[in-house]
Amino acid sequence: MIEQGAVVCEGEIILAVGGEAEILERYPDAERVDLHSRAVVPGFVDPHTHLIWAGDRAGEFEMRLQGKSYMEIMAAGGGILATLTATRNASLEQLVEEARSRADTAFSYGTTTIEAKTGYGLDIETELRQLEAILELDRTAPIDIVPTYMGAHAIPPEYKGNTEGFTRFLCEEALPATKQWWLEHASGRPLPFVDVFCEAGVFEIEETREILSAAKGLGFPLKLHADEFENLGGASLAAELGAVSADHLVKTSLEDVHRLAASETVAVSLPGTPFGLAQQEYTPAKEILAADATLPWQLT
């Protein structure tokens, strides 16, 4: 029987694989720790979270019970836009403390590294405040936090009906301002990822390409929300632009799957999202694995 044990040598915890007798023979002087039937396992890595926001969406539950889709709720002012005003009005301290509770909960269940997105301000000031909250949490919380800038999470009210104008604002003003702020405040850390919600009625494929291309030109690494509700070709775009990941992938076609497989872009499935939205379809994981694309947590 193969077992995994934890031993302590000169104050350093060492994980060793083998039978109990073998481990004790290899580390005869190590301190033994009785875990009382608990397991020692690697920390979980959560590559896609929306950690930093204020407000709530309690008012949407009735709409969901009525069978309204996520995009219908969003069009009615719900979803991301429901928490936009509260997040814009929140102080840095409020954002940090509310997010700290969520991060602590994740850590208590074994997550040791977590990605965290902005995307609930959709203006320069609030998005930077969310990035500042991420940096503060990464400095003070027990969990490692990897930042993502997602100013392209929705179309804010002041740009309603003017997606082209908001896209231009992101490319020409918000992204350059974000890079400048990061270089001044992040103490030499690599630039955050840039993510876009590529979806019909939000950022179509060409608008997504424009934003991600601008971000890439500024040196930002890329991620992408793709094919959650419609297959616009977001997964293929992520592969083409060299994004580190394409996330959701509920409606991804087999053609897009093969393009992912031919790239270094990782497919990220988020089954909790369609489950929570009572959708019937999920990420085509079998097809992704069969194509030899990279899918985290694949078991063979």
DOLO-383478 format. One record per residue: residue number from 1; x, y, z of N, C-alpha, C in turn. Coordinates in steps of 0.001 Angstrom, whole numbers. Last residue first. Layout:
BEGIN
NUM:X:Y:Z:X:Y:Z:X:Y:Z
...
// end
This chain:
BEGIN
300:-6739:10367:-15600:-6605:9299:-16581:-6321:7986:-15870
299:-8248:13468:-15144:-7888:12206:-14508:-7818:11124:-15565
298:-7686:16920:-15084:-7993:15751:-15873:-7449:14496:-15177
297:-7305:19317:-13800:-7958:18263:-13039:-8309:17056:-13883
296:-7433:21400:-16736:-7042:21131:-15355:-7906:20069:-14705
295:-6749:20452:-19913:-7911:20713:-19060:-7505:20409:-17626
294:-5350:20866:-23012:-5055:20894:-21578:-6299:21311:-20804
293:-6214:18501:-25594:-6076:19857:-25077:-5849:19782:-23579
292:-6687:16079:-26799:-5391:16289:-26138:-5134:17759:-25831
291:-9137:15439:-27637:-8334:16220:-28575:-6936:16499:-28037
290:-10142:14238:-25385:-9891:13391:-26549:-9013:14106:-27575
289:-10515:16476:-23763:-9488:15497:-23415:-9132:14623:-24606
288:-12625:17688:-25173:-11386:18426:-24919:-10244:17460:-24595
287:-14576:15724:-25075:-14039:16116:-26367:-12716:16861:-26209
286:-15048:15676:-22309:-14577:14475:-22991:-13949:14820:-24337
285:-16013:18292:-21793:-14724:17859:-21252:-14186:16630:-21976
284:-17689:20626:-22802:-17480:19310:-23419:-16126:18715:-23033
283:-19343:22192:-20074:-18128:22133:-20895:-17954:20741:-21494
282:-22921:21619:-20282:-21684:21860:-19555:-20516:21822:-20545
281:-26433:22344:-20357:-25172:22014:-21006:-23985:22399:-20129
280:-28602:23250:-18958:-28545:21821:-19230:-27196:21399:-19815
279:-28652:25570:-16202:-28457:25236:-17599:-28334:23721:-17770
278:-29005:26732:-13715:-29958:25699:-14154:-29869:25442:-15647
277:-27041:28283:-12725:-27980:28945:-13628:-29024:27987:-14194
276:-25496:26501:-11290:-26189:27551:-10557:-27223:28279:-11395
275:-24517:24986:-13475:-25350:24351:-12445:-26164:25404:-11700
274:-22958:26827:-14858:-24190:26328:-15476:-25107:25629:-14480
273:-21050:27208:-12569:-21822:28285:-13199:-23067:27771:-13913
272:-19745:24889:-11839:-20656:25511:-10876:-21520:26586:-11493
271:-17974:24254:-13883:-19288:23590:-13839:-20267:24188:-12844
270:-15907:25556:-15672:-16491:26109:-14449:-17886:25521:-14260
269:-12817:24737:-17202:-14240:24451:-17029:-14709:24994:-15692
268:-10449:25990:-19263:-10892:26023:-17865:-12398:25822:-17816
267:-7815:25071:-21294:-9273:25093:-21194:-9667:25028:-19720
266:-4935:26976:-22062:-5565:25993:-21182:-7082:26168:-21206
265:-2962:27331:-24925:-4046:27875:-24112:-4752:26769:-23342
264:-1132:26552:-26740:-735:26419:-25326:-1837:26919:-24392
263:-2760:24692:-29426:-2149:25869:-28817:-1686:25542:-27399
262:-4251:22656:-30360:-3052:22980:-31134:-2289:24164:-30549
261:-6439:22694:-28694:-5483:21600:-28556:-4181:21887:-29289
260:-7833:24890:-29694:-7252:24948:-28353:-6160:23904:-28208
259:-8600:23737:-32094:-7706:24898:-32118:-7080:25127:-30749
258:-10289:21766:-31166:-9059:21365:-31842:-8079:22538:-31966
257:-12354:23393:-30137:-11617:22493:-29255:-10285:22105:-29884
256:-13361:24554:-32455:-12661:25393:-31486:-11830:24547:-30533
255:-14528:22246:-33567:-13484:22972:-34300:-12667:23845:-33357
254:-16458:21688:-31687:-15351:20748:-31841:-14204:21406:-32602
253:-17378:24698:-29866:-17532:23709:-30932:-16318:22790:-30985
252:-18616:25619:-26702:-17465:25512:-27593:-17643:24387:-28604
251:-20387:26307:-24748:-20902:26170:-26112:-19786:25978:-27143
250:-18773:26460:-22466:-19970:25615:-22453:-20450:25320:-23877
249:-16438:27876:-21653:-16415:26907:-22755:-17608:25949:-22745
248:-14916:28914:-19134:-16335:28564:-19285:-16498:27495:-20364
247:-11951:30361:-20601:-12739:29894:-19467:-14230:29816:-19789
246:-8770:29914:-21732:-10117:30242:-22195:-11068:29581:-21214
245:-5489:31147:-20846:-6647:30273:-20673:-7858:30824:-21387
244:-3450:32692:-21845:-3078:31586:-20965:-4242:30633:-20769
243:-3575:33470:-25349:-4082:33635:-23989:-3685:32443:-23128
242:-2737:33685:-28020:-1818:33170:-27012:-2262:33421:-25588
241:-4447:34348:-30010:-3721:35450:-29375:-2768:34989:-28284
240:-5522:31830:-30691:-4818:32634:-31701:-3937:33699:-31064
239:-6839:31060:-28337:-5701:30281:-28830:-4857:31108:-29800
238:-8832:33030:-28271:-7891:32899:-27158:-6639:32148:-27593
237:-10176:32408:-30639:-9500:33691:-30516:-8468:33645:-29393
236:-11243:29923:-29962:-10268:30008:-31053:-9497:31323:-30991
235:-12991:30758:-27958:-11915:29821:-27639:-10832:29862:-28708
234:-14806:32424:-29342:-13902:32985:-28332:-12741:32064:-27998
233:-16773:31843:-31123:-15395:31607:-31544:-14383:32164:-30565
232:-19256:32057:-30113:-18821:33145:-30982:-17424:32904:-31546
231:-21678:30282:-28998:-20379:29972:-29586:-20009:31064:-30593
230:-23124:31485:-25952:-23172:31294:-27400:-21763:31001:-27901
229:-22485:31262:-23265:-23882:31186:-23660:-24076:31002:-25166
228:-19676:30959:-23169:-20504:30569:-22018:-21961:30374:-22426
227:-17507:31496:-24908:-18497:30463:-25241:-19349:30027:-24052
226:-15125:32753:-22567:-15486:32373:-23938:-16599:31329:-23962
225:-13084:34999:-21065:-14385:34374:-20877:-14923:34025:-22273
224:-9555:34804:-21134:-10790:35118:-21871:-11971:34307:-21366
223:-6344:36412:-20647:-7304:35352:-20344:-8585:35710:-21099
222:-2920:37449:-21230:-4349:37430:-21547:-5070:36212:-20982
221:-477:39889:-20067:-877:38523:-20429:-2395:38447:-20500
220:409:43088:-21418:-413:42324:-20482:-552:40869:-20965
219:1761:44685:-23230:2529:43724:-22444:1745:42921:-21434
218:431:46216:-24986:963:46895:-23796:1737:45952:-22886
217:-455:44324:-26779:519:45303:-27238:1156:46087:-26101
216:-2394:43090:-25216:-1176:42355:-25558:-74:43308:-26017
215:-4333:45132:-25214:-3709:44692:-23960:-2392:43970:-24224
214:-4989:45200:-27931:-4446:46398:-27285:-3723:46025:-25995
213:-6001:42616:-28162:-4826:43005:-28954:-4172:44257:-28360
212:-8223:42748:-26489:-7117:41855:-26140:-5851:42208:-26917
211:-9782:44649:-27918:-9358:44891:-26528:-8152:44026:-26171
210:-10130:43415:-30429:-9548:44756:-30329:-9001:45017:-28929
209:-11385:40995:-29773:-10065:40986:-30420:-9365:42339:-30251
208:-13792:42041:-28802:-12895:41293:-27911:-11486:41264:-28479
207:-14805:43086:-31146:-14521:43992:-30029:-13571:43321:-29037
206:-15108:40699:-32555:-14177:41714:-33052:-13836:42738:-31975
205:-17000:39234:-30984:-15668:38698:-31226:-14684:39771:-31687
204:-18662:41425:-28595:-18637:40480:-29695:-17186:40139:-30044
203:-19416:41885:-25390:-18325:42157:-26310:-18307:41061:-27365
202:-22615:41638:-25315:-21632:42276:-24434:-20464:42692:-25328
201:-24134:40423:-27186:-24774:41456:-26400:-23850:42130:-25413
200:-22379:37425:-26882:-23349:38196:-27655:-24061:39198:-26749
199:-19139:37713:-25381:-20481:37133:-25405:-21390:38021:-26233
198:-16422:37797:-23556:-16762:37680:-24976:-18102:36959:-25096
197:-15205:39595:-21281:-16421:38778:-21348:-16884:38771:-22800
196:-11686:39454:-20860:-12831:40078:-21534:-14000:39093:-21512
195:-8699:40235:-19000:-9772:39307:-19372:-10912:40101:-19991
194:-5291:40380:-18396:-6456:41122:-18878:-7457:40112:-19426
193:-3177:39837:-15530:-3861:39368:-16727:-4932:40385:-17123
192:-806:42386:-14421:-1932:41455:-14237:-2425:40928:-15581
191:2783:42353:-14772:1484:42938:-15070:375:41919:-14840
190:4830:41311:-11972:4410:41230:-13378:3036:41866:-13568
189:6007:43762:-9540:5288:42535:-9889:4935:42517:-11374
188:7208:46132:-8754:7926:45247:-9649:7242:43941:-9994
187:5208:47354:-7064:6534:46957:-6581:7212:45911:-7453
186:2824:48452:-7871:2874:47001:-7648:4269:46464:-7347
185:2659:51176:-8527:2152:50719:-7234:2398:49247:-6909
184:3610:51842:-11054:3901:52747:-9951:3570:52167:-8581
183:2645:49869:-12693:4092:50054:-12628:4493:50939:-11452
182:-108:50334:-12351:502:49097:-11859:2013:49257:-11714
181:-498:52794:-13641:-753:52671:-12194:-40:51450:-11630
180:145:52039:-16286:927:53064:-15601:756:52967:-14095
179:-1860:50122:-16790:-446:49752:-16825:398:50758:-16063
178:-4139:51755:-16550:-3953:50620:-15650:-2492:50185:-15623
177:-3815:53525:-18659:-3829:54047:-17286:-3583:52935:-16281
176:-3997:51731:-20879:-2752:52458:-20606:-2684:53007:-19180
175:-6750:50854:-20375:-5614:49927:-20341:-4283:50657:-20144
174:-8278:53300:-20585:-8267:52479:-19377:-7053:51560:-19300
173:-7704:54528:-23206:-7554:55215:-21919:-7362:54257:-20750
172:-7864:52878:-25444:-7096:54114:-25538:-6832:54783:-24200
171:-9388:50604:-24743:-8128:50462:-25472:-7252:51706:-25363
170:-11639:51658:-23396:-10784:50652:-22762:-9411:50608:-23418
169:-12677:53417:-25340:-12245:53927:-24030:-11294:52937:-23349
168:-13376:51572:-27325:-12343:52574:-27604:-11793:53160:-26304
167:-15422:50268:-25964:-14255:49520:-26419:-13091:50463:-26682
166:-17216:52354:-25711:-16609:51796:-24502:-15365:50983:-24855
165:-17892:52763:-28404:-17268:53835:-27639:-16584:53316:-26390
164:-19074:50298:-28998:-17890:50738:-29744:-17143:51826:-28978
163:-21305:50304:-27357:-20226:49358:-27081:-18944:49762:-27786
162:-23573:51961:-26704:-22356:52469:-27351:-21176:51571:-27010
161:-25680:51206:-25176:-25929:51401:-26591:-24721:51891:-27369
160:-24266:52770:-22396:-25337:51917:-22889:-25648:52247:-24353
159:-22301:54058:-21032:-22004:53680:-22422:-23098:52773:-22996
158:-23240:54395:-18505:-22901:55614:-19243:-22521:55336:-20695
157:-23542:51734:-17563:-24714:52533:-17946:-24367:53753:-18785
156:-21027:49561:-19114:-21584:50359:-18012:-22714:51262:-18488
155:-21028:46335:-20227:-21109:47705:-20749:-21733:48560:-19650
154:-18607:44101:-18678:-19979:44461:-19089:-19910:45863:-19687
153:-15936:43692:-18537:-16810:42673:-17939:-18265:42881:-18332
152:-13423:45001:-19072:-14363:44600:-20128:-15245:43452:-19644
151:-11804:45154:-16888:-12644:46314:-17173:-13666:46039:-18260
150:-10309:43210:-15404:-11427:42868:-16268:-12365:44050:-16423
149:-7175:42068:-14493:-7942:43272:-14787:-9048:42909:-15771
148:-6239:39804:-12022:-6709:39958:-13396:-7506:41252:-13506
147:-3681:38537:-9787:-4649:39546:-10229:-4989:39473:-11712
146:-3581:35984:-7466:-3075:36371:-8785:-4086:37324:-9408
145:-2700:35437:-4163:-3727:35961:-5053:-3081:36470:-6336
144:-2305:33027:-1641:-1659:33753:-2735:-2728:34172:-3746
143:-3506:33432:1707:-3655:32825:392:-2913:33673:-647
142:-3541:34819:4058:-2704:33625:3990:-2685:32961:2620
141:-3266:38413:3425:-4050:37188:3617:-3142:35964:3499
140:-1545:40535:2814:-1929:40308:4206:-2707:39020:4455
139:-946:40678:79:96:40996:1060:-262:40521:2463
138:-3330:40132:-1141:-2206:39232:-1398:-1101:39450:-375
137:-4783:42349:-243:-5129:41004:220:-3980:40027:2
136:-3460:44380:-1676:-3486:44402:-208:-3819:43027:353
135:-3973:43622:-4330:-2595:43698:-3844:-2542:43670:-2322
134:-6786:43864:-4329:-6157:42566:-4588:-4730:42558:-4066
133:-7084:46605:-3899:-7597:45663:-2901:-6968:44281:-3077
132:-6007:47529:-6285:-5336:47866:-5030:-5790:46930:-3909
131:-7951:46596:-8042:-6579:46075:-8132:-5810:46356:-6852
130:-10053:48227:-7140:-10156:46783:-7002:-8774:46125:-7119
129:-9059:50703:-7897:-9289:50447:-6473:-9421:48940:-6208
128:-9093:50411:-10643:-7807:50512:-9965:-7953:50276:-8470
127:-11879:50368:-11006:-11086:49205:-11391:-9711:49229:-10719
126:-12538:52954:-10168:-12979:51799:-9379:-12203:50541:-9729
125:-11214:54614:-12132:-11007:54778:-10692:-11358:53512:-9912
124:-12156:53778:-14703:-10744:53691:-14332:-10568:53689:-12816
123:-14987:51580:-14698:-14391:52882:-14935:-12951:52791:-14440
122:-15944:49168:-13890:-16053:49505:-15313:-15736:50961:-15599
121:-16452:47812:-11506:-16480:49265:-11529:-16680:49782:-12935
120:-16078:45157:-11614:-17345:45602:-11040:-17398:47120:-10871
119:-13607:44197:-12423:-14728:44087:-13343:-16066:44523:-12793
118:-10980:41996:-11342:-11740:43230:-11147:-13004:43083:-12007
117:-10415:38670:-10115:-10669:39634:-11181:-11256:40933:-10631
116:-7988:36445:-8951:-9058:37374:-8576:-9183:38453:-9636
115:-6963:33115:-8319:-6996:34235:-9241:-8167:35126:-8848
114:-5259:31666:-5600:-6540:32025:-6190:-6340:33195:-7157
113:-3892:29099:-3663:-3646:30117:-4695:-4950:30387:-5410
112:-4978:27381:-1833:-3818:28160:-1408:-3403:29216:-2426
111:-7796:25857:-591:-7281:26633:-1715:-6138:27515:-1218
110:-8894:24568:1635:-7714:24000:1011:-7183:24725:-199
109:-10896:25735:3035:-11238:24503:2330:-10071:23975:1485
108:-9768:28037:3961:-10154:27035:4962:-10529:25707:4325
107:-9518:29525:1619:-8312:28975:2245:-8662:27866:3235
106:-12190:30306:1247:-11525:29455:256:-10304:28774:859
105:-12463:31925:3543:-13294:30731:3375:-12666:29770:2376
104:-10636:33944:2969:-10412:33082:4141:-11241:31807:4051
103:-11882:35116:762:-10578:34469:599:-10286:33530:1763
102:-14178:36153:1988:-14303:35143:930:-12985:34388:746
101:-12998:37967:3774:-13860:36902:4283:-13996:35784:3255
100:-11752:39698:1985:-10940:38892:2902:-11757:37723:3463
99:-13806:41082:774:-13129:40048:4:-12280:39151:891
98:-14439:42801:2878:-15457:41885:2372:-14816:40757:1571
97:-11968:44149:3175:-12504:43346:4270:-13588:42379:3801
96:-11589:45420:662:-10599:44484:1212:-11228:43579:2252
95:-13849:47062:417:-13585:46015:-565:-12625:44969:-19
94:-13479:48750:2643:-14649:47872:2554:-14408:46741:1576
93:-11080:50046:1949:-11147:49236:3167:-12330:48275:3136
92:-11825:51453:-343:-10809:50406:-428:-10907:49477:775
91:-15429:51880:-328:-14057:52309:-61:-13096:51147:-267
90:-17982:51827:-2811:-17272:51191:-1703:-15864:51757:-1560
89:-19183:52778:-5068:-19330:53570:-3848:-18529:53017:-2677
88:-18682:50813:-6943:-18153:52159:-7174:-18185:52994:-5900
87:-20178:48761:-5760:-18722:48652:-5819:-18090:50013:-6068
86:-22773:49710:-6080:-22270:49446:-4727:-20749:49373:-4722
85:-22913:49821:-8887:-23036:51039:-8098:-22468:50850:-6700
84:-22562:47033:-9623:-21652:48085:-10076:-21715:49316:-9178
83:-24299:45036:-9125:-23331:45330:-8066:-22390:46470:-8445
82:-25788:44929:-11406:-26498:45067:-10125:-25548:45430:-8995
81:-24124:44388:-13518:-24536:45776:-13321:-25243:45991:-11986
80:-23890:41590:-13411:-22743:42432:-13079:-23181:43849:-12744
79:-27308:41040:-12822:-25982:40490:-13053:-24897:41437:-12586
78:-29603:43506:-14167:-29088:42624:-13125:-27696:42150:-13449
77:-30728:44912:-16205:-29982:45665:-15202:-29455:44826:-14068
76:-31804:43360:-18121:-32750:44087:-17280:-32062:44871:-16165
75:-29642:42050:-19151:-30257:43085:-19986:-31238:43938:-19191
74:-29283:40175:-17088:-28279:41217:-17305:-28861:42368:-18119
73:-31478:38555:-17499:-31336:39264:-16223:-30362:40426:-16372
72:-30836:37568:-20010:-32074:38338:-19833:-32007:39154:-18546
71:-28499:36180:-19404:-28404:37331:-20288:-29672:38183:-20231
70:-29518:34140:-17710:-28542:35101:-17203:-28496:36350:-18078
69:-33118:33789:-18195:-31719:33422:-18425:-30801:34492:-17847
68:-35875:33096:-16091:-35127:34073:-16870:-33671:33607:-17015
67:-37503:31500:-14518:-36909:30913:-15715:-36141:31876:-16589
66:-38324:32390:-12151:-39271:32561:-13251:-38734:32006:-14568
65:-36069:32081:-10679:-37158:31131:-10434:-38226:31222:-11519
64:-34712:34320:-11599:-34205:32985:-11956:-35294:31931:-11758
63:-36250:36287:-10416:-36179:36226:-11871:-35670:34859:-12331
62:-35711:35762:-7728:-37084:35616:-8220:-37100:35503:-9739
61:-32964:36400:-7647:-33400:35023:-7424:-34825:34784:-7920
60:-32247:39040:-7864:-32297:38238:-9085:-32898:36852:-8885
59:-31981:40287:-5442:-33189:40550:-6214:-33321:39707:-7467
58:-29446:39665:-4559:-30574:38933:-4000:-31839:39116:-4829
57:-26887:40396:-5148:-27828:40183:-6253:-29062:39428:-5786
56:-25009:43053:-3509:-25507:41688:-3651:-26482:41624:-4823
55:-21977:44889:-2553:-23390:44747:-2881:-23809:43291:-2969
54:-18726:44639:-4155:-19608:45013:-3049:-21048:44876:-3513
53:-15801:42655:-4928:-17018:43380:-5289:-17775:43747:-4021
52:-13550:40356:-5794:-13593:41740:-5305:-14846:42442:-5809
51:-13599:37829:-6943:-13436:37943:-5495:-13766:39328:-4966
50:-14264:35728:-9079:-14670:37133:-8990:-14735:37438:-7492
49:-11831:33437:-10404:-12772:33881:-9378:-13102:35360:-9571
48:-9997:30953:-11559:-11030:31859:-12081:-11977:32217:-10947
47:-8264:28995:-10638:-7778:29907:-11677:-8797:30929:-12161
46:-7270:27845:-7638:-8518:28263:-8296:-8174:29323:-9338
45:-5574:25153:-6467:-5375:26399:-7216:-6680:26714:-7941
44:-5091:23553:-3300:-5864:23751:-4517:-5503:25101:-5151
43:-2056:22080:-2056:-3084:23112:-2014:-3804:23218:-3345
42:-1647:18484:-1731:-1249:19797:-2265:-2404:20795:-2163
41:-2378:16975:1495:-2515:17032:35:-1993:18382:-449
40:-2724:14825:4041:-1859:15923:3628:-1862:15925:2106
39:-5679:13964:5858:-4774:13785:4731:-3922:15033:4524
38:-6383:12632:9162:-6499:13642:8110:-5467:13374:7018
37:-6012:10914:11263:-6743:10416:10083:-6991:11478:9018
36:-4313:12506:12955:-5635:12014:13379:-6525:11716:12177
35:-1768:13230:12445:-2805:14055:11824:-4211:13566:12124
34:1045:13399:14298:-182:12613:14170:-1292:13522:13654
33:4276:13662:13225:3077:14454:13504:1858:13579:13276
32:7596:13156:14277:6376:12557:13738:5167:13400:14185
31:10703:14469:13331:9568:14563:14248:8335:13967:13583
30:13336:12315:12209:12329:13350:11988:11246:13308:13056
29:15182:10360:12281:15267:11375:13329:14209:12468:13194
28:14737:8706:10080:14638:8133:11433:14609:9183:12537
27:13732:8691:7242:13813:9864:8105:13720:9426:9570
26:13792:6158:6109:14458:7247:5394:14655:8473:6274
25:12254:4711:7934:13645:4324:7715:14424:5457:7042
24:9799:5946:7693:10492:6023:8972:11965:5649:8833
23:9184:5214:5046:9350:6629:5388:10120:6771:6691
22:8977:2422:5308:9974:3006:4419:10247:4459:4775
21:6815:2145:7044:8125:1640:7445:9231:2275:6606
20:4701:3296:5487:5106:3877:6767:6510:3435:7172
19:5462:3583:1934:4870:2927:3093:5416:3502:4382
18:5388:6785:240:5881:5438:500:5144:4822:1656
17:6423:10086:-97:5519:9051:-582:6149:7699:-340
16:6534:12994:1935:7211:11816:1406:6172:10784:1012
15:7035:16375:2539:6071:15366:2127:6820:14212:1487
14:8343:18078:5273:8668:17371:4039:7567:16361:3758
13:8725:21097:6928:7823:19979:6661:8159:19384:5302
12:11396:22097:8949:10827:22113:7605:9957:20887:7395
11:12620:21781:11408:11572:22783:11278:10917:22854:9922
10:14282:19588:10993:14855:20904:11274:13862:22017:10993
9:11714:17950:9494:13157:17895:9651:13698:19312:9814
8:8829:16211:9789:9398:17517:10066:10881:17351:10341
7:6669:14587:7441:7691:14530:8478:8273:15922:8632
6:3818:13038:6296:4451:14329:6555:5444:14159:7678
5:3121:10619:3699:3317:11033:5071:3928:12405:5160
4:1110:8496:1848:1830:9768:1862:1933:10218:3297
3:1422:5112:712:858:6132:1570:1663:7403:1424
2:610:2173:-918:1370:3410:-978:663:4470:-140
1:847:-1204:0:0:0:0:878:1248:0
// end
